Every structure is written in C-alpha cells, then in structure tokens.
Amino acid sequence: MTTAIQAWHDLLAKRDYGASSASMLEDQLKRRNLVFGERPLCTVLRPRFLTAAQYASMSGRIRRLMRAFARAHIAAMVDPALRAQFRLEGWEERLVMGDPGYRAPSPHGRLDCFWDMERDVLALTEYNAETPAGAGYNDVLSEAFSVLPVMRRFRMDWDVRPLQARPGVASVLLDAWRESHSFGPLPRVAIVDWNDVPTTSEFEIFRDYFTQLGIQTEIVDPRELEYKFRMLKAPGGHVDLVYKRVLINELIEREGEDTPLVQAVRDGAVCMVNPFRCKLLHKKASLAFLSDERNAALFEPAERAEIAAQVPWTRVVEERKTEYGGRTVDLLQFIADEQQRLVLKPNDDYGGAGVVLGWTATSEEWAATIRKALTAPYIVQEKVVVPSEPYPSWVDGRLQVVDRMLDTAPFVLNGEVVEGALTRLSTAALLNVTAGGGSTVPVMVVERRT
C-alpha cells in the first residue's frame, strides 16, 4: 500500500495536479455541503487506501468478533445479573426490554478501531451501536475525490473502488421495516434529530439519497412529532419508519419517557432504527463485558480468541479484584498505579467527552477522574497503539505531507456484515471529529493495474 500512497503523492507534487486538485476539492466540499457544523469535513488531499486483501481481512475479523457481541446481547437480555454489568439506568432498562419488532439489536453500527498494520493488530476501542454517523459523508467524499484531476491520472495505473456505505443503511432500514411490518408500500421515513446538531448536512445527504430510491423522507426535530390515534405524524405527514439519529439519552433527558416518539415505538405504531435495545451494546461497558474473565464461559473458544486479539483489556471502574496479564490485581489500585498505560471513559458519552488519556493527564486529573468514576459509570481501558500515515495538504501554494494519526471505522449491518468504512485523521491524541479537530476521509480499495 505504501507504493500506492507514494504514487499519489508523487502526482500531487507536480504543481498542475496539486494546485488544481486542491482548488477542485475545496469547491466540491462547498458544493456538496461537506461540513461538520461550520468546519470543512476534509482538510487533506488523499483518501485512505486499502488493498482488497486488507479490506477482506478486516471484514472477516470484524464479522467473527460480532458473533461475540451477539452472544453477549442474548445472554444479557435474559439474565438481569449479566445485564447489570452494562450499568443501565432505570429508564434505559425499561426501554431496552421493549420489542422493536425485528431481531437485530443494532441494524446499523460502526466500530471504532486502531489498525497497527506493522504488527497486524486491529484493536476495537468503541462500538457505536446507537447512532453511527459518517456513512453518508464517506460516500459523498468519495464522489468528491473521484472527480479530482489527480484521481483521473492515478486511475490510469491503479484500479480504485470506493466503498459505498449508504446502500447498507438503506437496506437495514428496509429489512427492519419488512420484518416488523410485512405489508404495504415503501415506508415514509423521518430522519429524527435536533434541528441544531452539526451533522445536519449528513441528514440532508441521506434524505436526498432515500428520495432517489423512491422513499419519501423528511428531516424532523423530535419536538415536531405528534402521536395520535396510533399514528406518528411529522410536519410533512405520517411516519412509518424512523431513522433515529437523536441520542436516546438526550431525547429522554429533554422530553421524558412519554414523548410522542417513545410512545409510538412502544405501541408498535412505528418502526425505529436503531431500536432502544441497541443501548445495551452501545454502552462502553459492552467491551468490558467481552474482556472480563467473569464472562469467559459465555463464549466459544473461537470467540474468546477474537476477543483477546481485538478487544483491549477493559473493565468497569469499581472496587473489585480482577485479572490483568495473568495475575490478580486490585482494580482501583491498579488504575492509580498504571496511569501511563490506561484510558478512562464515561460509560455513555460521545465525541470524546469526558475521556481522559492517562499519559496526557496530570496525576491530580487522573485521581479526580477515578473518584468521579466511582459515582458515575466509567470504564478503564488499556492504551492501544495509534498508527499514523502520511497525508498531503495544500498550504500557501505548496504541498505539505505530514504524518497523521488515524483510525479505522467499519460500518456493520445487522451485526454481521461489513459494508464500507470511514477513517478519521488527527495530529492530536484524541481522534474525534466531534471533539473539534482532525479530518474525515473516505476509504477506497486500490490495486495496481496489470
């Protein structure tokens, strides 16, 4: 893959390709409204490149790991003691136990991984099983890169295959609809989130895409919904299927459990994706559940092997003894002593909020976070290797190539199949676009032409 990267950079170094491609990409970002809030979504001049073998390898590993997540979800749904390990709030417990009308607990998910290709280690640090963003951005960014002068020249020597993710989102939405409502024409869809969130531009991407498929779609703030006579209504008409992008926590905290959307879902009057029961796996404690020695007997040997290979050592922060590296440790003391190799994360937050990296925090900050973790659910996770790659940008009329840290975030359909992936770049230790930095790039499979 280094060869493809170098070939792309060599083309950009030729001023006609570099300058013209930078200008066209800037224009494409504006034309296609590829922004997060008011920030350009992409600030570099290269997509993420993977070989077909690398993409297949990643997909296979993720598929095998998802079997362990499925087994964990099934076990926790029938056993309150196991479910308690996920640290659900009381209202979450009530919503999680509702039947959404279809089997998949998380029809559309995104795994946030770090792939150390030198050691071939794919480490999963978070599972966004609730409101995975980025599939629409990935596809439209791919379209923007595909028309650049440098891409047209690059394709003379390389086969390039963008990894489309929007079709997967549409397919799982319709799968859930057909499973829960085995009648009627195509559903009327509402993309539901607050009207002031920075991801509104992606909702517009999906609205336009669904409309092209013949699916009537509108973007709706949850406060605009009404529920009467077992029918959920948006300003534009009745709603059959909700593509839920609003966070469950925010919805309940702002509007309560009796909001029209919650009532309609409880009554089975509307199909919602992802369902409330996705919350179980969305909790960061799901990774603790997988890696905790107390739960090892729940998994098959092959699943335990995938967990060991892909899930960093993770525990819910609490007073207990546990195993680390084949020895028994006092968990709280271990967290205090091993600050440089550990990360503390709130059990249910997003955008990097509340995450404390031990190696960047002061001892006072670390101790304060441990105390906080004993009053609000937190997990502790072992540090993973964060890889980097050189990425080019056009600055002040010349090409700059800088190593940037990057993640690998595949999209998973119905907890089984990988379809598409996103990559986020950063020069800071915390890779998260929501946190205010970095860049998003599409992932493409490339192979040299023969």
C-alpha positions in Angstrom: 0.0 0.0 0.0 3.0 2.3 0.5 3.5 2.1 -3.2 0.0 3.5 -4.0 0.4 6.2 -1.4 3.7 7.3 -2.8 2.4 7.2 -6.4 -0.5 9.5 -5.3 1.9 11.9 -3.5 4.3 12.0 -6.5 1.4 13.1 -8.7 0.4 15.8 -6.3 4.0 17.1 -6.2 3.6 18.1 -9.8 2.2 21.6 -9.4 -0.5 21.2 -12.0 -2.1 18.3 -10.2 -1.6 19.6 -6.7 -2.9 23.1 -7.2 -5.8 22.1 -9.4 -6.9 19.2 -7.2 -6.7 21.3 -4.1 -8.8 24.0 -5.7 -11.4 21.5 -7.0 -11.7 19.7 -3.7 -12.3 23.0 -1.9 -15.1 23.7 -4.5 -16.5 20.2 -4.1 -16.7 20.5 -0.3 -18.7 23.7 -0.7 -20.9 22.5 -3.4 -21.8 19.2 -1.6 -22.1 20.9 1.8 -19.5 18.6 3.2 -19.2 20.3 6.6 -19.4 19.4 10.2 -21.1 22.4 11.7 -19.2 25.1 10.0 -15.9 23.3 9.6 -14.8 21.6 6.3 -15.1 17.8 6.8 -11.9 17.1 4.9 -8.7 19.1 5.1 -6.3 16.7 3.3 -5.8 15.7 -0.4 -5.8 11.9 -0.2 -8.4 9.2 0.6 -7.5 6.3 2.8 -6.2 3.4 0.7 -6.5 -0.3 1.5 -5.8 -3.3 -0.7 -8.5 -5.8 -1.4 -6.8 -8.3 0.9 -6.6 -5.8 3.7 -10.3 -5.0 3.4 -11.2 -8.6 3.3 -9.1 -9.4 6.3 -10.6 -6.6 8.3 -14.1 -7.6 7.3 -13.5 -11.2 8.4 -12.1 -10.2 11.8 -15.0 -7.9 12.5 -17.6 -10.5 11.4 -16.1 -13.0 13.8 -16.0 -10.5 16.7 -19.6 -9.5 16.1 -20.6 -13.1 16.9 -19.3 -12.5 20.4 -21.3 -9.2 20.7 -24.4 -11.1 19.6 -23.8 -13.8 22.2 -23.3 -11.2 24.9 -26.5 -9.4 24.0 -28.6 -12.6 24.0 -27.2 -13.6 27.4 -27.7 -10.2 29.0 -31.3 -9.8 27.7 -32.4 -13.0 29.6 -30.2 -12.6 32.7 -30.7 -9.5 34.9 -27.4 -10.2 36.7 -25.4 -10.2 33.5 -27.4 -7.1 32.2 -26.3 -5.3 35.4 -22.7 -5.3 34.1 -23.7 -2.8 31.4 -24.7 -0.2 34.0 -28.1 0.7 32.5 -30.1 3.5 34.1 -33.6 2.6 35.3 -35.3 4.2 32.3 -32.8 2.5 30.0 -33.7 -0.9 31.5 -37.4 -0.3 30.7 -36.8 0.8 27.1 -34.2 -1.9 26.4 -36.7 -4.6 27.3 -39.2 -3.4 24.7 -39.7 -5.5 21.5 -38.8 -3.4 18.4 -40.5 -5.9 16.1 -37.3 -7.2 14.5 -34.3 -9.3 15.6 -31.2 -7.2 15.1 -30.4 -5.2 18.3 -28.3 -2.8 16.2 -29.1 -2.9 12.5 -26.5 -0.3 11.6 -23.4 0.1 13.7 -19.8 1.4 13.5 -16.8 0.0 15.2 -14.0 2.5 16.0 -10.7 0.6 15.7 -7.0 1.3 15.5 -5.2 -0.9 13.0 -1.5 -1.3 13.6 -0.6 -2.7 10.2 3.0 -3.3 11.0 2.0 -5.8 13.7 -1.3 -6.6 12.0 -3.3 -5.8 15.2 -6.8 -4.5 14.8 -7.9 -3.1 18.2 -11.5 -2.1 18.9 -11.9 0.8 21.4 -15.6 1.7 20.9 -18.7 0.2 19.4 -21.2 2.9 18.2 -24.3 0.7 18.2 -26.8 3.6 18.6 -26.3 6.4 16.1 -23.3 5.7 13.9 -22.5 8.8 11.8 -20.4 9.1 8.7 -21.8 6.7 6.1 -23.3 9.5 4.1 -20.2 11.6 4.5 -18.0 8.7 3.3 -19.9 8.2 0.1 -20.2 11.9 -0.9 -16.5 12.5 0.0 -15.7 9.5 -2.3 -17.6 11.3 -5.1 -15.7 14.5 -4.4 -12.3 12.8 -4.6 -13.3 10.8 -7.7 -13.5 13.9 -9.9 -10.2 15.4 -8.9 -7.5 15.7 -11.6 -5.1 13.7 -9.5 -7.6 10.9 -9.3 -8.2 10.8 -13.0 -4.4 10.4 -13.6 -4.0 8.0 -10.7 -6.7 5.7 -12.2 -4.5 5.2 -15.3 -2.2 3.0 -13.2 -4.5 1.9 -10.4 -7.9 0.3 -10.0 -9.9 2.3 -7.5 -13.0 1.0 -5.8 -14.9 3.4 -3.4 -16.6 1.6 -0.5 -20.2 2.8 -0.6 -21.9 2.8 2.8 -25.3 4.4 2.0 -26.8 1.3 0.3 -26.2 -0.6 3.5 -28.0 1.9 5.6 -31.0 1.8 3.3 -31.0 -2.0 3.2 -31.1 -2.4 7.0 -33.8 0.2 7.4 -36.0 -1.6 4.9 -35.1 -5.0 6.3 -36.3 -3.8 9.7 -39.4 -2.3 8.2 -40.3 -5.5 6.3 -39.7 -7.7 9.4 -41.8 -5.6 11.6 -44.5 -4.6 9.1 -44.9 -7.3 6.4 -47.4 -5.2 4.4 -47.8 -2.0 2.5 -45.7 0.0 0.0 -42.3 1.6 0.8 -42.4 3.4 4.2 -42.5 7.1 4.7 -39.2 7.9 6.6 -38.4 10.6 9.1 -34.7 11.2 9.9 -35.0 12.4 13.6 -32.6 14.6 15.5 -32.5 18.1 16.9 -32.5 20.8 14.4 -29.3 22.4 15.6 -26.8 19.5 15.5 -23.6 19.7 13.4 -24.5 16.6 11.5 -27.5 18.1 9.7 -25.6 18.1 6.5 -25.4 14.3 6.6 -29.1 14.1 7.2 -29.6 16.1 4.0 -27.3 13.6 2.2 -29.5 10.7 3.3 -32.7 12.5 2.6 -31.7 13.1 -0.9 -30.4 9.5 -1.3 -33.6 7.9 0.1 -35.6 10.2 -2.2 -33.7 8.9 -5.2 -34.7 5.4 -4.2 -38.3 6.4 -4.2 -38.6 6.6 -0.4 -40.4 9.8 0.9 -38.2 11.3 3.5 -38.1 14.4 5.7 -35.8 15.6 8.4 -37.6 16.1 11.7 -36.8 17.5 15.1 -38.3 15.1 17.7 -40.2 18.1 19.2 -42.1 18.4 15.9 -43.6 14.9 16.1 -47.2 14.2 17.2 -48.7 10.9 18.2 -52.5 10.5 17.9 -54.8 7.6 17.2 -51.7 5.2 16.9 -50.2 7.3 14.2 -46.9 9.2 14.4 -47.0 12.4 12.4 -44.3 14.8 11.2 -45.0 18.3 9.6 -44.9 16.6 6.2 -47.3 13.8 7.0 -47.5 10.4 8.8 -44.3 8.5 9.6 -43.8 4.7 9.1 -40.1 4.4 9.7 -37.8 6.5 11.9 -34.1 6.7 11.1 -33.2 7.7 14.6 -30.2 9.9 14.8 -31.1 11.6 18.1 -29.3 10.1 21.1 -31.7 8.2 23.4 -30.1 9.9 26.5 -30.7 13.4 25.1 -34.2 12.5 24.0 -35.3 11.2 27.4 -33.5 13.9 29.4 -35.1 16.8 27.3 -38.5 15.3 26.5 -39.1 12.5 29.0 -40.3 8.9 28.5 -43.7 10.0 27.3 -42.5 11.9 24.2 -44.5 11.0 21.0 -41.6 9.1 19.5 -41.2 6.8 22.6 -45.0 6.2 22.8 -45.2 5.3 19.1 -42.3 2.9 19.3 -43.7 1.3 22.5 -47.1 0.8 20.8 -45.5 -0.7 17.7 -47.1 2.1 15.6 -43.8 2.9 14.0 -40.6 1.1 13.2 -37.4 2.8 14.5 -33.8 2.1 13.6 -31.7 1.7 15.7 -34.1 0.5 18.4 -33.9 1.3 22.1 -32.4 -2.1 22.8 -29.2 -1.1 20.9 -28.4 0.8 24.1 -27.0 -2.4 25.7 -24.2 -2.9 23.2 -23.7 0.9 22.8 -22.6 1.2 26.4 -18.8 1.2 26.6 -19.2 -1.4 29.3 -20.0 -3.9 26.4 -16.3 -4.1 25.8 -15.7 -4.7 29.5 -18.3 -7.5 29.3 -16.5 -9.2 26.5 -13.0 -8.9 28.0 -13.9 -9.6 31.7 -12.7 -13.1 32.9 -16.0 -13.5 34.8 -17.8 -13.9 31.5 -15.4 -16.1 29.6 -17.5 -19.2 29.9 -20.3 -17.5 27.9 -18.2 -17.5 24.7 -17.0 -20.3 22.4 -13.2 -20.8 22.2 -13.1 -19.1 18.8 -15.0 -16.1 20.1 -12.6 -15.8 23.1 -9.7 -15.8 20.7 -11.2 -13.0 18.7 -11.9 -11.0 21.9 -8.3 -11.5 23.1 -7.0 -10.4 19.7 -9.2 -7.4 19.1 -10.6 -6.0 22.4 -8.1 -4.2 24.7 -8.2 -5.1 28.3 -11.3 -3.2 29.6 -13.1 -3.1 32.9 -16.0 -1.2 34.5 -14.4 1.0 37.2 -15.4 -0.4 40.6 -13.9 -1.8 43.8 -13.0 -5.4 43.0 -10.2 -7.7 42.2 -9.7 -8.8 38.6 -7.1 -10.3 36.3 -4.5 -8.5 34.2 -1.8 -10.2 32.3 -2.3 -13.5 34.1 -2.2 -12.0 37.6 -4.8 -10.9 40.1 -4.9 -7.1 40.8 -6.9 -4.8 43.0 -8.6 -2.8 40.2 -8.7 0.7 41.8 -5.1 0.5 42.9 -4.0 -0.9 39.5 -5.7 2.1 37.8 -4.0 4.5 40.1 -0.5 2.9 39.6 -0.7 2.3 35.9 -1.9 5.7 34.7 0.6 5.9 31.8 -1.0 2.8 30.1 -4.7 3.4 30.7 -7.6 5.4 29.5 -10.7 6.4 31.5 -14.0 6.8 29.6 -17.6 7.6 30.6 -19.8 4.6 30.0 -22.2 6.5 27.8 -21.0 9.7 26.1 -19.8 10.7 22.7 -17.5 13.0 20.8 -14.6 12.3 23.2 -16.4 14.0 26.1 -15.0 13.0 29.4 -12.3 10.8 28.0 -9.1 11.1 30.0 -5.8 9.7 28.5 -3.6 8.7 31.4 -0.4 9.6 29.6 -1.5 13.2 28.9 -3.2 13.9 32.2 -1.6 15.1 35.4 -1.7 12.9 38.5 -4.2 15.2 40.0 -6.5 15.0 37.0 -6.2 11.2 37.0 -7.0 10.8 40.7 -10.0 13.2 40.3 -11.3 11.1 37.4 -11.0 7.9 39.4 -13.1 9.4 42.1 -15.7 10.6 39.6 -15.7 7.1 38.1 -16.9 5.7 41.4 -20.0 7.9 41.4 -20.9 7.7 37.6 -20.3 4.7 35.4 -16.9 4.7 33.7 -14.7 2.1 32.1 -10.9 1.8 32.1 -9.2 0.5 29.1 -5.6 -0.3 28.2 -3.8 2.0 25.8 -3.5 0.8 22.2 -1.0 1.6 19.5 -2.3 4.5 17.4 -1.0 4.2 13.9 -0.1 7.0 11.5 0.2 7.6 7.8 1.5 10.5 5.7 -1.3 12.7 4.3 -0.9 15.6 1.9 -2.4 19.0 2.1 -2.1 22.2 0.1 -0.9 25.1 2.2 0.1 28.5 1.0 0.6 27.3 -2.6 2.7 24.3 -1.9 2.3 20.6 -0.9 2.8 19.6 2.7 2.9 15.9 3.7 2.5 15.3 7.4 2.1 12.1 9.4 -1.3 12.0 10.9 -2.8 9.5 13.4 -5.7 7.6 12.0 -8.5 5.2 13.0 -10.4 2.6 11.0 -14.2 2.7 11.5 -16.0 -0.1 9.5 -19.8 0.0 9.3 -21.6 -3.2 10.3 -25.0 -4.3 9.0 -27.3 -6.3 11.3 -24.4 -7.2 13.5 -22.9 -9.4 10.8 -21.6 -7.8 7.6 -19.1 -5.0 7.0 -20.1 -2.6 4.3 -17.9 0.4 3.9 -15.6 2.1 6.4 -14.6 5.6 7.5 -11.3 7.0 8.6 -10.6 10.0 10.8 -7.3 11.7 11.0 -5.8 13.9 13.6 -2.5 15.3 14.8 -3.9 15.1 18.4 -4.0 12.1 20.6 -7.9 12.0 20.7 -9.2 11.2 17.2 -12.7 12.6 17.1 -14.2 15.0 14.7 -16.9 16.0 17.2 -14.2 16.9 19.7 -13.2 19.7 17.4 -10.2 18.6 15.3 -9.0 16.4 12.6 -10.3 15.4 9.2 -12.5 12.7 7.7 -11.5 10.8 4.6 -13.3 8.1 2.6 -11.8 4.6 2.4 -11.1 3.2 -1.0 -9.7 -0.2 -2.2 -6.9 0.2 -4.7 -4.9 -2.3 -6.7 -2.2 -1.7 -9.4 -3.4 -2.3 -12.9 -1.7 -5.2 -14.7 
